[in-house]
Amino acid sequence: MDSCILSFLNIGLAFFFTVNYFCAYGIVSHTYRLPLSCFLVKDLEALFGLMPEVLLRLPVPEIWILLFFVPVCIVCFLQTEKGE
């Protein structure tokens, strides 16, 4: 039963991150009137550079920042607990 809960939690977090990430790309692309290809990077620059900028533009940014970065911290913590 625990493995099913963790599996669904993993799927939910992956979906949440994906939707959040691409919405952020769309918001920044629309705001700066630049093509989306300008923002596609393959390292942590997007996670820690682009996302805070996007989240600060939303209403009540503190809530959105918590909703985004708490799961990131949880995933990082779980990875270090597993020893990977």
SEVEX-422401 format. One record per residue (C-alpha): residue in one letter; x, y, z; residue number from 1. Coordinates in steps of 0.1 Angstrom, whole numbers, padded with zeros to 4 digits. Example, Ala and Ser with C-alpha at 12.3 -4.5 7.8 and 13.67 -1.06 7.14 Angstrom:
# SEVEX-422401
<site type="A" c1="0123" c2="-0045" c3="0078" seq="1"/>
<site type="S" c1="0137" c2="-0011" c3="0071" seq="2"/>
***
This chain:
# SEVEX-422401
<site type="M" c1="0000" c2="0000" c3="0000" seq="1"/>
<site type="D" c1="0028" c2="0024" c3="0008" seq="2"/>
<site type="S" c1="0045" c2="0018" c3="-0025" seq="3"/>
<site type="C" c1="0012" c2="0026" c3="-0043" seq="4"/>
<site type="I" c1="0009" c2="0059" c3="-0024" seq="5"/>
<site type="L" c1="0045" c2="0068" c3="-0032" seq="6"/>
<site type="S" c1="0041" c2="0059" c3="-0068" seq="7"/>
<site type="F" c1="0011" c2="0081" c3="-0072" seq="8"/>
<site type="L" c1="0028" c2="0109" c3="-0053" seq="9"/>
<site type="N" c1="0058" c2="0106" c3="-0077" seq="10"/>
<site type="I" c1="0035" c2="0108" c3="-0107" seq="11"/>
<site type="G" c1="0017" c2="0137" c3="-0093" seq="12"/>
<site type="L" c1="0049" c2="0156" c3="-0085" seq="13"/>
<site type="A" c1="0063" c2="0149" c3="-0119" seq="14"/>
<site type="F" c1="0031" c2="0162" c3="-0136" seq="15"/>
<site type="F" c1="0031" c2="0193" c3="-0113" seq="16"/>
<site type="F" c1="0067" c2="0201" c3="-0121" seq="17"/>
<site type="T" c1="0062" c2="0196" c3="-0158" seq="18"/>
<site type="V" c1="0031" c2="0218" c3="-0160" seq="19"/>
<site type="N" c1="0047" c2="0245" c3="-0138" seq="20"/>
<site type="Y" c1="0080" c2="0245" c3="-0157" seq="21"/>
<site type="F" c1="0064" c2="0249" c3="-0192" seq="22"/>
<site type="C" c1="0039" c2="0275" c3="-0179" seq="23"/>
<site type="A" c1="0068" c2="0295" c3="-0166" seq="24"/>
<site type="Y" c1="0085" c2="0293" c3="-0200" seq="25"/>
<site type="G" c1="0054" c2="0305" c3="-0217" seq="26"/>
<site type="I" c1="0049" c2="0334" c3="-0192" seq="27"/>
<site type="V" c1="0085" c2="0347" c3="-0197" seq="28"/>
<site type="S" c1="0084" c2="0342" c3="-0234" seq="29"/>
<site type="H" c1="0051" c2="0362" c3="-0237" seq="30"/>
<site type="T" c1="0063" c2="0389" c3="-0213" seq="31"/>
<site type="Y" c1="0096" c2="0396" c3="-0231" seq="32"/>
<site type="R" c1="0081" c2="0389" c3="-0266" seq="33"/>
<site type="L" c1="0108" c2="0364" c3="-0274" seq="34"/>
<site type="P" c1="0105" c2="0330" c3="-0290" seq="35"/>
<site type="L" c1="0103" c2="0301" c3="-0266" seq="36"/>
<site type="S" c1="0136" c2="0286" c3="-0280" seq="37"/>
<site type="C" c1="0155" c2="0315" c3="-0263" seq="38"/>
<site type="F" c1="0147" c2="0301" c3="-0228" seq="39"/>
<site type="L" c1="0153" c2="0264" c3="-0233" seq="40"/>
<site type="V" c1="0184" c2="0256" c3="-0212" seq="41"/>
<site type="K" c1="0195" c2="0222" c3="-0200" seq="42"/>
<site type="D" c1="0209" c2="0230" c3="-0166" seq="43"/>
<site type="L" c1="0198" c2="0243" c3="-0132" seq="44"/>
<site type="E" c1="0198" c2="0279" c3="-0145" seq="45"/>
<site type="A" c1="0161" c2="0276" c3="-0154" seq="46"/>
<site type="L" c1="0151" c2="0261" c3="-0121" seq="47"/>
<site type="F" c1="0169" c2="0287" c3="-0099" seq="48"/>
<site type="G" c1="0171" c2="0316" c3="-0123" seq="49"/>
<site type="L" c1="0139" c2="0316" c3="-0144" seq="50"/>
<site type="M" c1="0114" c2="0301" c3="-0119" seq="51"/>
<site type="P" c1="0119" c2="0327" c3="-0091" seq="52"/>
<site type="E" c1="0115" c2="0355" c3="-0116" seq="53"/>
<site type="V" c1="0082" c2="0340" c3="-0129" seq="54"/>
<site type="L" c1="0069" c2="0332" c3="-0094" seq="55"/>
<site type="L" c1="0075" c2="0367" c3="-0082" seq="56"/>
<site type="R" c1="0052" c2="0380" c3="-0109" seq="57"/>
<site type="L" c1="0022" c2="0360" c3="-0097" seq="58"/>
<site type="P" c1="-0002" c2="0373" c3="-0071" seq="59"/>
<site type="V" c1="0008" c2="0364" c3="-0036" seq="60"/>
<site type="P" c1="0042" c2="0351" c3="-0047" seq="61"/>
<site type="E" c1="0052" c2="0337" c3="-0013" seq="62"/>
<site type="I" c1="0026" c2="0309" c3="-0016" seq="63"/>
<site type="W" c1="0037" c2="0300" c3="-0052" seq="64"/>
<site type="I" c1="0073" c2="0300" c3="-0042" seq="65"/>
<site type="L" c1="0065" c2="0276" c3="-0013" seq="66"/>
<site type="L" c1="0044" c2="0254" c3="-0036" seq="67"/>
<site type="F" c1="0073" c2="0251" c3="-0061" seq="68"/>
<site type="F" c1="0104" c2="0249" c3="-0039" seq="69"/>
<site type="V" c1="0091" c2="0227" c3="-0011" seq="70"/>
<site type="P" c1="0086" c2="0197" c3="-0035" seq="71"/>
<site type="V" c1="0120" c2="0204" c3="-0050" seq="72"/>
<site type="C" c1="0135" c2="0202" c3="-0015" seq="73"/>
<site type="I" c1="0116" c2="0171" c3="-0007" seq="74"/>
<site type="V" c1="0128" c2="0154" c3="-0039" seq="75"/>
<site type="C" c1="0164" c2="0164" c3="-0031" seq="76"/>
<site type="F" c1="0161" c2="0151" c3="0005" seq="77"/>
<site type="L" c1="0146" c2="0118" c3="-0007" seq="78"/>
<site type="Q" c1="0175" c2="0114" c3="-0032" seq="79"/>
<site type="T" c1="0201" c2="0120" c3="-0005" seq="80"/>
<site type="E" c1="0184" c2="0096" c3="0019" seq="81"/>
<site type="K" c1="0185" c2="0069" c3="-0006" seq="82"/>
<site type="G" c1="0223" c2="0075" c3="-0010" seq="83"/>
<site type="E" c1="0222" c2="0084" c3="-0047" seq="84"/>
***
